[in-house]
Amino acid sequence: MVNPHCLSFPPRQLNDNTVDESQSRNILIFFISGNPGLVDYYEPFLSTLRGLLDETISQQLSCFQIYGQDLAGFRDDDHEPFTQQRKPHDLEYQIQYSLTALSQLRVESGSRKGQPYDEVLLIGHSVGAYIALELFHRLLRNQELAPQLNLTSGILLFPTIHHISSSPSGQKLDLLRRTPVLGDNAYRIAQTFLHLLPQSTLHWIVSKVMRFPTHAAEITTRWLKSRDGVWQALHMGMDEMKVIGEDCWDDELWEIAHDAKAHDKVVPKFFFFFGKHDHWVASHYRDAFIRTREKQIDRTRLIVDEGNIPHAFCINDSEIVAQKVATWINQMYGTN
């Protein structure tokens, strides 16, 4: 299989010979995208975050490497063509795929090149937040899966982690999934319509009618005109409707974290950032989750947006979300 398309933002190179690299922590920021799983959507967000961290975090203390890659199946060149026998990837596959990628990453430069990172900060958007929590859960429960990984914190943006099928958009997708014949053939209907449109016309619709900026319009047009990308998104989305239900970490992830604290291990710290009006998150389930988790203030921060940042923040609101994330990373790891 071809290596997945990725974005990598190394730390700023310092010209200060007095800095002892061996004394700084090498921290990997591993970003997991939502659906559709194309990391290029997040280039403005990740590049802005890189610049903000270089401005505010002392590399004498913490040296951050930012890395994100596509989820599987969203680019035609990362897999053999899908068929009825070789179908697109489900959510479980994406979890395993992310774990494999994360396990293989090592410090890229400096005196500790090739060694495991001291710590890993997971950032997940939408279903990427669900994948991130699953990685925490599995690795805290069984460190033998990847003993070199030290997951210490997570930032979960617009997380779809609780009864996604009850959200406004989830209800529509779940109805499609449960409709006989139509659910299994939705991708064919979508592909037939999209293939009838010339690429230039589709790009005009995305950029002018939907008002996507240049980078998002180009990515969206390529994805919509790809061989398998839409099928992968629909297949995975329908699987999300089945899998993401009750808070499956109630009695496991949080108790494991509590046990880690009791044994003087590093306890993961989480920042949850919810949208005020998120069409992929049912507000009553979000509020119930916040009421349950806000008691764990030693390791969890729960924030609801006071503005109107949309679920798909990576289209037009990357910079403002990057500023928020940089602030939370400062709170975790300290400033100059």
C-alpha positions as CSV (number, residue, x, y, z in Angstrom):
1,M,0.0,0.0,0.0
2,V,1.2,3.5,-0.8
3,N,2.2,5.6,2.1
4,P,-0.7,7.9,3.2
5,H,-0.7,11.5,2.4
6,C,0.4,13.5,5.4
7,L,1.2,17.0,6.7
8,S,4.2,17.5,8.9
9,F,5.2,20.7,10.7
10,P,8.5,20.4,12.5
11,P,9.5,22.8,15.3
12,R,11.4,26.0,14.5
13,Q,15.1,25.5,14.3
14,L,16.9,27.5,17.0
15,N,20.3,29.1,16.5
16,D,21.0,29.2,20.2
17,N,23.9,26.9,21.0
18,T,23.2,27.2,24.7
19,V,20.0,25.1,24.4
20,D,20.6,21.5,25.5
21,E,18.3,19.4,23.3
22,S,18.6,16.5,25.7
23,Q,16.8,18.5,28.4
24,S,13.7,19.4,26.4
25,R,10.7,17.2,26.0
26,N,10.0,15.9,22.5
27,I,6.2,16.0,22.1
28,L,4.3,14.7,19.1
29,I,1.0,16.5,18.3
30,F,-0.9,13.8,16.3
31,F,-3.9,15.2,14.5
32,I,-6.9,13.0,13.5
33,S,-9.3,14.5,11.0
34,G,-13.1,14.1,10.7
35,N,-15.1,12.6,7.8
36,P,-14.1,13.1,5.0
37,G,-10.7,12.2,6.2
38,L,-8.5,14.5,4.1
39,V,-5.9,16.2,6.1
40,D,-5.4,18.9,3.5
41,Y,-8.6,20.6,4.8
42,Y,-6.7,21.3,8.0
43,E,-3.5,22.8,6.5
44,P,-4.5,26.4,7.5
45,F,-5.3,25.2,11.0
46,L,-2.2,23.2,11.5
47,S,0.2,25.7,10.0
48,T,-1.3,28.5,12.1
49,L,-1.0,26.4,15.2
50,R,2.7,25.7,14.3
51,G,3.4,29.4,14.1
52,L,1.6,30.2,17.4
53,L,3.4,27.5,19.3
54,D,6.8,28.8,17.9
55,E,5.9,32.2,19.3
56,T,4.6,31.1,22.7
57,I,6.3,27.9,23.8
58,S,9.9,27.8,25.0
59,Q,11.7,25.0,23.1
60,Q,14.1,24.8,26.0
61,L,11.2,23.0,27.7
62,S,9.0,21.5,25.0
63,C,9.8,20.7,21.4
64,F,6.6,20.0,19.4
65,Q,6.3,18.0,16.1
66,I,2.9,18.4,14.5
67,Y,1.7,15.6,12.2
68,G,-1.5,14.6,10.6
69,Q,-2.4,12.2,7.8
70,D,-5.4,11.2,5.7
71,L,-7.8,8.5,7.0
72,A,-7.8,5.4,4.9
73,G,-9.7,5.2,1.6
74,F,-10.4,8.8,0.9
75,R,-7.8,9.1,-1.8
76,D,-7.9,6.8,-4.8
77,D,-4.2,6.3,-4.8
78,D,-4.0,4.8,-1.3
79,H,-5.9,1.6,-2.0
80,E,-7.1,-0.8,-4.7
81,P,-10.5,0.1,-6.2
82,F,-13.4,-0.7,-3.9
83,T,-15.9,-3.3,-5.0
84,Q,-18.9,-5.1,-3.4
85,Q,-16.4,-7.7,-2.2
86,R,-13.7,-5.2,-1.1
87,K,-15.8,-2.5,0.5
88,P,-14.7,0.8,2.0
89,H,-13.2,1.0,5.5
90,D,-15.3,1.2,8.6
91,L,-14.6,3.0,11.8
92,E,-12.8,0.1,13.5
93,Y,-10.4,0.0,10.5
94,Q,-9.7,3.7,10.9
95,I,-8.9,3.3,14.6
96,Q,-6.4,0.5,13.8
97,Y,-5.0,2.5,10.9
98,S,-4.4,5.5,13.1
99,L,-2.8,3.4,15.8
100,T,-0.4,1.8,13.3
101,A,0.6,5.2,12.0
102,L,1.0,6.7,15.5
103,S,3.1,3.7,16.6
104,Q,5.6,4.2,13.7
105,L,6.4,7.8,14.3
106,R,9.7,8.8,15.9
107,V,11.6,12.0,16.6
108,E,12.6,13.4,13.2
109,S,15.7,15.5,13.9
110,G,18.2,16.5,16.6
111,S,20.3,14.5,19.0
112,R,17.4,12.2,19.7
113,K,16.5,11.5,16.1
114,G,14.8,8.0,15.7
115,Q,13.8,7.7,19.3
116,P,10.2,7.6,20.5
117,Y,8.6,10.8,21.6
118,D,8.5,11.6,25.3
119,E,4.8,12.4,25.1
120,V,1.9,12.4,22.6
121,L,-0.9,14.9,22.4
122,L,-3.8,13.7,20.3
123,I,-6.0,16.3,18.6
124,G,-9.2,15.0,17.1
125,H,-11.9,16.7,15.1
126,S,-15.5,15.3,14.9
127,V,-15.2,11.5,14.5
128,G,-11.4,12.0,14.9
129,A,-12.2,12.8,18.5
130,Y,-13.9,9.5,18.9
131,I,-10.9,7.8,17.3
132,A,-8.6,9.7,19.7
133,L,-10.5,8.6,22.8
134,E,-10.5,5.0,21.6
135,L,-6.7,5.2,21.2
136,F,-6.4,6.4,24.8
137,H,-8.8,3.7,26.0
138,R,-7.0,0.9,24.3
139,L,-3.5,2.0,25.1
140,L,-4.2,2.7,28.7
141,R,-5.9,-0.6,29.1
142,N,-3.2,-2.5,27.2
143,Q,0.1,-0.7,27.0
144,E,1.6,-3.8,25.2
145,L,-0.1,-2.6,22.0
146,A,2.4,0.2,21.7
147,P,4.7,0.4,24.8
148,Q,6.7,3.2,23.3
149,L,3.7,5.6,23.2
150,N,3.1,7.9,26.1
151,L,-0.3,9.5,25.6
152,T,-0.6,12.3,28.0
153,S,-3.3,14.7,26.7
154,G,-6.0,15.2,24.2
155,I,-7.8,18.1,22.6
156,L,-11.2,17.1,21.2
157,L,-12.8,19.6,18.8
158,F,-16.5,19.4,18.0
159,P,-16.4,15.8,19.3
160,T,-19.0,13.3,17.9
161,I,-18.6,10.8,20.8
162,H,-22.1,10.3,22.1
163,H,-25.3,9.2,20.2
164,I,-24.3,10.8,16.9
165,S,-27.4,9.3,15.2
166,S,-29.6,11.6,17.5
167,S,-28.0,14.8,16.1
168,P,-29.9,16.7,13.4
169,S,-27.6,15.6,10.6
170,G,-27.1,12.1,12.2
171,Q,-30.9,11.5,12.1
172,K,-30.9,12.1,8.3
173,L,-27.9,9.9,7.6
174,D,-29.2,7.1,9.9
175,L,-32.6,7.2,8.2
176,L,-30.8,6.8,4.9
177,R,-28.8,3.9,6.3
178,R,-31.9,2.1,7.6
179,T,-33.9,2.6,4.4
180,P,-34.0,-0.7,2.4
181,V,-32.2,-0.6,-0.9
182,L,-31.5,3.1,-0.8
183,G,-29.0,3.0,2.0
184,D,-26.8,0.4,0.2
185,N,-27.0,2.3,-3.1
186,A,-26.7,5.9,-1.8
187,Y,-23.1,6.1,-3.0
188,R,-24.1,5.0,-6.5
189,I,-26.8,7.7,-6.7
190,A,-24.3,10.3,-5.5
191,Q,-21.5,9.2,-7.8
192,T,-23.8,9.2,-10.8
193,F,-24.9,12.7,-10.2
194,L,-21.4,14.0,-9.5
195,H,-19.9,12.3,-12.5
196,L,-22.4,14.1,-14.8
197,L,-21.1,17.4,-13.6
198,P,-18.0,18.8,-15.3
199,Q,-15.2,19.4,-12.8
200,S,-15.3,23.1,-13.6
201,T,-19.0,23.3,-12.9
202,L,-18.7,21.4,-9.6
203,H,-15.8,23.7,-8.5
204,W,-18.0,26.8,-9.3
205,I,-20.8,25.4,-7.2
206,V,-18.5,24.6,-4.3
207,S,-16.7,28.0,-4.4
208,K,-19.5,30.3,-5.4
209,V,-22.7,28.7,-4.1
210,M,-21.3,27.0,-1.0
211,R,-18.8,29.9,-0.6
212,F,-15.8,27.7,0.2
213,P,-12.4,29.5,0.1
214,T,-9.9,28.5,-2.5
215,H,-8.1,25.7,-0.6
216,A,-11.3,24.0,0.6
217,A,-13.0,24.3,-2.8
218,E,-10.1,22.6,-4.6
219,I,-9.9,19.8,-2.0
220,T,-13.7,19.3,-2.0
221,T,-13.9,19.2,-5.8
222,R,-11.1,16.6,-6.1
223,W,-12.8,14.5,-3.5
224,L,-16.2,14.7,-5.0
225,K,-14.8,13.7,-8.5
226,S,-12.7,10.9,-7.1
227,R,-13.4,7.2,-7.9
228,D,-14.0,6.1,-4.3
229,G,-13.9,9.1,-2.0
230,V,-17.7,9.7,-1.7
231,W,-18.3,5.9,-1.2
232,Q,-15.7,5.9,1.6
233,A,-17.3,8.9,3.3
234,L,-20.8,7.5,3.1
235,H,-19.8,4.0,4.2
236,M,-17.8,5.2,7.2
237,G,-20.5,7.7,8.1
238,M,-23.2,5.1,8.2
239,D,-21.0,2.9,10.3
240,E,-20.5,5.8,12.7
241,M,-24.3,5.9,13.1
242,K,-24.2,2.3,14.3
243,V,-21.1,2.4,16.5
244,I,-21.1,5.8,18.2
245,G,-23.9,5.5,20.7
246,E,-23.8,5.4,24.5
247,D,-20.8,6.8,26.3
248,C,-18.8,3.6,26.1
249,W,-16.0,5.0,28.3
250,D,-18.1,5.6,31.4
251,D,-16.7,2.7,33.4
252,E,-13.4,2.2,31.6
253,L,-11.4,5.1,30.2
254,W,-12.0,7.4,33.2
255,E,-11.4,4.6,35.8
256,I,-8.3,3.6,34.0
257,A,-7.1,7.2,34.2
258,H,-7.9,7.2,37.9
259,D,-5.9,4.0,38.4
260,A,-3.0,5.5,36.6
261,K,-3.0,8.5,39.0
262,A,-3.1,6.1,41.9
263,H,0.0,4.4,40.6
264,D,1.9,7.6,40.0
265,K,1.6,7.3,36.2
266,V,0.9,10.2,33.9
267,V,-2.9,10.9,33.9
268,P,-4.3,12.1,30.5
269,K,-5.6,15.6,30.5
270,F,-8.5,16.4,28.1
271,F,-9.9,19.6,26.6
272,F,-13.3,19.2,25.0
273,F,-14.5,22.0,22.7
274,F,-18.2,21.8,21.7
275,G,-20.0,24.0,19.3
276,K,-22.9,26.1,20.5
277,H,-25.2,24.7,17.7
278,D,-23.5,21.7,16.2
279,H,-25.6,19.8,13.7
280,W,-23.6,16.6,14.3
281,V,-24.0,16.7,18.1
282,A,-27.3,16.3,20.0
283,S,-27.3,19.2,22.5
284,H,-29.1,17.2,25.2
285,Y,-26.5,14.4,25.1
286,R,-23.7,17.0,25.0
287,D,-25.1,18.7,28.1
288,A,-25.5,15.4,29.9
289,F,-21.9,14.5,29.1
290,I,-20.6,17.8,30.4
291,R,-22.6,17.4,33.7
292,T,-21.0,14.0,34.2
293,R,-17.4,15.0,33.3
294,E,-17.2,18.5,34.8
295,K,-16.6,16.9,38.2
296,Q,-13.3,15.6,37.0
297,I,-11.7,19.0,36.8
298,D,-8.3,17.7,37.7
299,R,-8.0,16.2,34.2
300,T,-10.9,17.4,32.1
301,R,-11.9,20.8,30.7
302,L,-15.2,21.2,29.0
303,I,-15.8,24.3,26.9
304,V,-18.9,25.3,24.8
305,D,-18.2,27.9,22.1
306,E,-19.7,31.2,23.0
307,G,-19.7,32.3,19.3
308,N,-20.9,30.6,16.2
309,I,-18.0,28.5,15.0
310,P,-19.4,25.8,12.8
311,H,-18.7,22.1,13.1
312,A,-16.6,22.2,9.9
313,F,-14.3,24.9,11.3
314,C,-11.5,24.0,8.9
315,I,-13.4,25.6,6.0
316,N,-13.4,29.3,7.2
317,D,-12.5,29.4,10.9
318,S,-9.1,27.7,11.2
319,E,-7.2,30.6,12.6
320,I,-9.6,31.3,15.5
321,V,-9.7,27.6,16.5
322,A,-5.9,27.4,16.2
323,Q,-5.6,30.3,18.7
324,K,-7.8,28.5,21.2
325,V,-5.8,25.2,20.8
326,A,-2.5,27.1,21.2
327,T,-3.9,28.6,24.5
328,W,-4.8,25.2,25.8
329,I,-1.4,23.7,24.9
330,N,0.2,26.6,26.7
331,Q,-1.9,25.7,29.8
332,M,-0.8,22.1,29.5
333,Y,2.9,22.6,28.9
334,G,3.7,26.0,30.2
335,T,4.8,29.3,28.5
336,N,8.2,31.0,28.4
